[in-house]
Amino acid sequence: MQKPVKMYTLSTCSHCKTTKKFLDECAVKYEFTDVDLLSSNELTAILENVKKFNPLCTFPTIIIGDRIIVGFHEGAIREALGI
């Protein structure tokens, strides 16, 4: 069974796009939030949530099960997913 995957991304970020493409190619199901497309009310709440996982609030912030990966690091993502 696959661990839950949640990502906080930016719609214009090349590393975020690469991460999504990699997960798609590996047939990994994931949820993501493009933070830059949120309304200002939603943005404040989401950024507070991102800071809990990644105090620098950089993107992508990837949560796989209980593991946090900041940035596109294929090896770390594969390891966290067990693929």
Secondary structure in CASP SS format (residue, H / E / C, confidence):
PFRMAT SS
TARGET T0000
AUTHOR 0000-0000-0000
METHOD secondary structure of the structure
MODEL  1
M C 1.00
Q C 1.00
K C 1.00
P C 1.00
V E 1.00
K E 1.00
M E 1.00
Y E 1.00
T E 1.00
L C 1.00
S C 1.00
T C 1.00
C C 1.00
S H 1.00
H H 1.00
C H 1.00
K H 1.00
T H 1.00
T H 1.00
K H 1.00
K H 1.00
F H 1.00
L H 1.00
D H 1.00
E H 1.00
C C 1.00
A C 1.00
V C 1.00
K C 1.00
Y C 1.00
E E 1.00
F E 1.00
T E 1.00
D E 1.00
V H 1.00
D H 1.00
L H 1.00
L C 1.00
S C 1.00
S H 1.00
N H 1.00
E H 1.00
L H 1.00
T H 1.00
A H 1.00
I H 1.00
L H 1.00
E H 1.00
N H 1.00
V H 1.00
K H 1.00
K H 1.00
F H 1.00
N C 1.00
P C 1.00
L C 1.00
C C 1.00
T C 1.00
F C 1.00
P C 1.00
T E 1.00
I E 1.00
I E 1.00
I E 1.00
G C 1.00
D C 1.00
R E 1.00
I E 1.00
I E 1.00
V E 1.00
G C 1.00
F C 1.00
H C 1.00
E H 1.00
G H 1.00
A H 1.00
I H 1.00
R H 1.00
E H 1.00
A H 1.00
L H 1.00
G C 1.00
I C 1.00
END
